[in-house]
Amino acid sequence: VEAMFKLRYKSALASRFDSKNNYGKRVAYVMLATELSVVMQREFTAKQVQDKVRST
């Protein structure tokens, strides 16, 4: 979870989540899931990441 939040709020991806259109946000979650998958060496989907961010 720590790695996910670092990527979400403290990386170059952070500004993409401020997009006013939903397409931009969906792309940001896909990119976040991809980066998290690389860091954690485990596959994550955009839906999993989005659900986790919203629940915490």
Protein Blocks (a to p, Z undefined) as FASTA:
>chain_A
ZZmmmmmmmmmklmmmmpcbfklmmmmmmmmmmmmmmmnopacdfklmmmmmmmZZ
